[in-house]
Amino acid sequence: MEIIVIIPSRYGSTRFEGKPLAPIAGKPMIQMVYERAKLAESVTAAVIATDDQRIFDAVEAFGARAIMTSPENRTGTDRVAEAAANLGLDFDDIVVNVQGDQPLLNPRCLDELVKPFFSDPAIGMSTLAFRIVREDEVTNPKDVKVTFDDRGFALYFSRSPIPYGRDSDLSFDIYKHLGIYAYTRGFLEIFKKLPEGKLEVIEKLEQLRALEYGYRIKVIVTQYDSPEVDLPEDLPRIEQILLQG
């Protein structure tokens, strides 16, 4: 069984054009993500899937493998599915979708993410969650929240706070979705053929497509946060964390 990391990477962004190539500590952000993903013990190989020649050239310049994919892909997962097909992976191989805007990714997260596939052959998709410690992340819509059942399978993902505590004196944990996924190549083929979901359109969250059509997502709670870069002003904060680490 191969475990392949595929990092979907787009140049165009309404909020931060060229984000994958933004320098952090002297390196393009996409290079930092790639190098951290490669450190995971379980990972066989890592590639970057893009639809932009500038990213393709930058990736080859730092010695990684890039795959050109269609600009018509609806989501990052669809882009990953196309790249997995182009790589000729077997349907039992595991594909890990690492977001290209998480340069502080801890490689241990990826090992945690793929572990359930070896104990439960029925699992087709998994993802990561982190217990929120920063109060502002509870209400910020850019930080996606997730709830899950007592067996660790996702119930819902939302940009709103979930669950919502009706009583103000109630204390409970809220979990942030880290946006890193693993799937069997076989499930990716299923996912890319599903119509866009209604909830997916409303929340702008591609993982809801799987839930809407009755597929389960295993949620692994990790102790390692993975802050995202959404805007140019996020870069100094990321660099400061790197210096402190």
N, C-alpha and C positions, 0 to 999 in steps of 0.2 A: 504494500500500500504506500503510495507516494503522498506526501503532505507538501503542497505547493502554495506559497504565498503569492497572491496576485494583488498588486496595488493599483487600483484605478486612478487615473490622473488626468484632469482636464485643465487646460490653460484658461479658458474663458470662465469668468465668474463676475456676476453683477456687483458683488461686494468686494472682491479682491482678485482682480485679473492677474494672471500669472503667478498665482499663489504657490504652486509646486516648486517654482524656481526661486522663490524669495530666500535670500541668504539668512541663515541662522548660524552664528558662531563660525562664519567663514565657509559654510557649505550650503548648497541648495537644500531646501527643506525635504524634497523628495529623496535626496541621498541619505539624509539622517534617518528617515523612516525605513528605507531599504536596509541600511546597515544594522539597525536595531532588530528588524524582523529576522535577518539572517542569523542572529545570535541565539534564536530559540533552538533548544536541543532537538525538538521533534521535527523541525522544518528541513525538508529535502532540498528545496530550491526556492528562489524568489525572483519574480519578474514584475515589470511595470507595464500596465496596459494603458495606452493613451490614444488620443485622436489628433494630437498636435505634433508637428514636426520639430518644434522648438524643444518640447519635452523629450521627444525621442532622441534628439541629438545630445541633449544634456545628459541623459541616462547613459548613453553609450560612452560619453566622454569620461564619466567616472567609473566605467568598467562593468556596468550592470547590463542585463538584457531587457530590451524594450520590445513590445508588440504593438503594432498599429491596429486600432479597432475602429469601428464605424462611429461617426459623429451622431448617428441616429439612435444610439442606445438611450433608453428611457432613464435608466438609473445606473449607479455604480455597479450594482449587482448584475445588471444586464451586460455591462461591459466586461465584468469578470467572467460571466458565462461564455461570452464570445471568445475571450482569450483562452479559457480552459479548453474549449473545443478546438481552437487553433493549435494548442499544444498537444492535442491527441491524447489527453488523459483518459484513463479507464474510468468507468462509472463508479467504481468503488474507491477511487482516489479521493483524498480530502483536499478541498480548496479553501484557503484562508483569505478572506477579503480584509485587507488592512487599509484603513483610510490614509490617504497621502498627506493629511494635515494634522497628524498626531506625532510630532517629532520626539516626544518624550515617552513613546511606547516602551513598556517594560517587556522584554522578550519572554519572561515567565508567563505573561498573560496568554501567549499563544499556546504554550504547552498546556495550560489549564483549559483553554478553549477546545482543544482537540481530544482531550482525555475521554470524555463521555462516549465518543464514537467507538472506542475499543471495548466498552463494557455493555453497550446497548446498540445492537445492529439496526434497530428500528429508527434511530435518530438520523434525521436528514439535514438538520440545521441547528447551529448553536450560536450564542452570542454572549457578550460580557456585560456585567453590571457592577457598579461601585456605589457603596453607601455614601450618600451625600453628607459632606461635612461643612461645606460653605453654604450658608443660609441663602445667599443670592441665587444659587443654582436651582433652588426649589421652584422659584417663580419665573426664572428667565426662560423664555420659550426656546432659546437656542440649545438649552440643556434638556435633552429628552429624558423623560422619566419612564420607568417600567415597573409593572407589577407582575407577580408570578405565583403559581400555586404551590402547595406544600411538597410537590415533587420537582419543583424547579422549572416548570414549563410556563412560558409567557402567557399572561392573560391579556395584557394590553400595553401599548406604548403610546405616550402622549407628550405634547409640548406643555400641557398644563400640569399642575401638581396632582399626582395620583399616588396613593389614595388621598382623598380630601378629608381632613379631620373635621367633622361637624362640630365637635365639642372642643373648645379652645384649650382645655386642660388635659387633653389626651396627648400622650407622647408616643411616637412611633418612628421607625426608620423609613426614609424615602430613598429609592435607588435611582441612580443616573445610568442611562444606557450609554455604553462607550462606543457603540457603532462599529465594532469589529466582529466579523462573522466567520463561521466555518460551515461548509456544506460538503456533502458528497457531490461528486461531479454529476451523478444521476439526478440528485435533487435540483441542481442548477438547471438542468435541461427542462425539468418540470416547471420551475419558477419562471423561466424566461418566456414560457408559452402562456402563462396565466394573464388574463386581461387585467388592466389596471384596476385596483380596488377603489371603492368609494371612499373608504376611510383613508386609504393611501393618498388620495387626491386632497382630502380635507386637511389632513395633518402634514402632508408632504413628507411622509415616512414610508420608504419602500418596504420595510419589514412587515408592515401591516397587510401587505398583499398576501403574504403567506398565511397569516392568521385568518383573514377574511375568507380564504378558500379552504379552511379546515386543516391546515398543516401546522404541526407543533414546532415550537422553537425552544430548545433547551437553554436556560439562562444560568450562567456560571458567575457567581459573585466573587470578584477578585479584590484583593487588598491594594492593588496597584492602580492608581488613577492614570488617565491618559488625556491630559488637557488638549483641546483642539485649537488650531489657529483659524479663526473666522475672519478677522479683519487685520489690516496692517498694524493697528495699535496693539494687537496681541503679541507681536514679535518681541518687544522688550521684556515682557513678563516671562515668556518662554526662555529667553536668554538668561534672565536673572535666575530662574530655577536651575538651569544648567550650571551656572557658576556656583550656586549654593550646593549642588549635588556633588 
